[in-house]
Amino acid sequence: MEQGNTTDWEKYREMYLASVTTRFAVSQMSELAEIRKVGITLQVISEWGPWGPCEHCIRNRGYKKSVGQCRLIRQINTAIANKSDSSIVKFFRKSPSIPCKGVLLEEEFPSVSSAVRHLPEFILKEPCKKCPRVKTIKGRKFKYVKRFVLAEGAYLTVVCPEYLSIFSVFTRYFLLTKRKRYRSTPDTQVSWKKDAITLEKGVRRSFRKLDPEARVIVDAFGTLYLIEVSTHEEGNYTCYIDNVNMMQLKVIVVAKGKLLTQEFLRHLGYLGFIFLLCSFCYCSGLIYAWRQRQRKSNAPKNDAVKQDEEIPLIDQGP
């Protein structure tokens, strides 16, 4: 089965459909010659089905599919066909469009059927933006929900909770002592998904276009690695243990410039508070020093007045 966009379909049409249609028009096979003789021209086309839902969405962008099924249609030259009483004309009058793999076509015209029976169908893909919202179903919630905000170029390693590796004796002991926890075994199956896209174990992949480096890796033990992340790697990561919804992990990637600006503004707020506090203390100190100075300047005058009051008056005679 072929698939691709409209450009790929044009190549598919030239390679498969148009070549068979030309063969029907010029072939000297007795069966095809009799069909043309009664005024019937055969043509192979793709009959398109309805568009499917928008799927494989990343950042609210995905693609939708429509299946083009192989069909054999006829064009009747009424000037010639009306003069003929042939069973061929009667057959094609009743069947304006015939499936290429139809049993009736194989029974009536085996040579025509052999030419179109093995033609592949085509899946047409087009980008779309109307991604369906993921609905949360009761009873299917995740036991753990985490959220990470990473800077561009950061690394992240995540192990699915409650997963027991056969090489971890300490983890085995810890899990067995916690009755409420999920008791995994060496046969436990761990799987990861990113926005409904399955991340296969041991497969290195990147969600960036034309990127030779692997950015998202799930190793053989079910550990998720994110390498030098960018906005292409952010999204919802979910892990499952034996089809049990274990953890939902939301990864948000922030540009370094934006992150540094936020850090600068946050520290600037701290510095502003410290400066305001220091200014208040400094002003309080100045006011206190000024008041002390005023008290000291007034103190000698008060002492002199007291001394004058204490000196006794001496009466000096003439």
Number of C-alpha atoms within 10 A of each C-alpha: 8 13 18 15 14 13 10 15 19 13 12 18 17 12 11 16 22 17 12 19 19 13 14 22 15 11 12 11 11 10 15 20 15 14 19 19 13 21 19 22 17 21 19 25 19 16 16 15 12 9 13 12 15 19 20 15 20 20 13 14 14 18 19 20 21 18 20 20 18 24 22 24 17 17 13 18 13 12 10 13 18 13 10 15 10 13 9 16 18 12 12 18 15 8 13 13 17 17 18 26 18 14 13 13 20 15 10 12 14 14 15 19 20 14 14 21 17 11 18 17 19 23 22 21 20 15 14 16 15 15 18 11 7 8 6 8 7 6 7 10 14 15 11 14 12 10 11 12 12 21 20 19 14 13 13 14 11 12 14 22 15 17 24 24 17 14 10 9 10 10 15 18 11 14 17 13 11 10 9 8 12 16 16 19 12 10 10 15 15 21 22 22 15 21 15 15 14 13 20 16 17 12 12 15 16 18 15 14 7 7 10 9 12 16 20 21 21 22 14 12 18 23 18 22 18 20 19 17 22 20 17 14 23 22 16 16 21 24 27 20 20 13 11 16 16 22 22 22 19 16 19 18 20 18 14 13 11 11 15 13 12 12 12 12 12 12 12 12 12 12 12 12 12 12 12 12 11 12 12 11 12 12 11 11 12 11 12 11 12 10 11 11 11 10 11 10 10 10 10 11 10 10 10 11 10 11 9 9 9 9 8 7 7 6 6 5 4 3
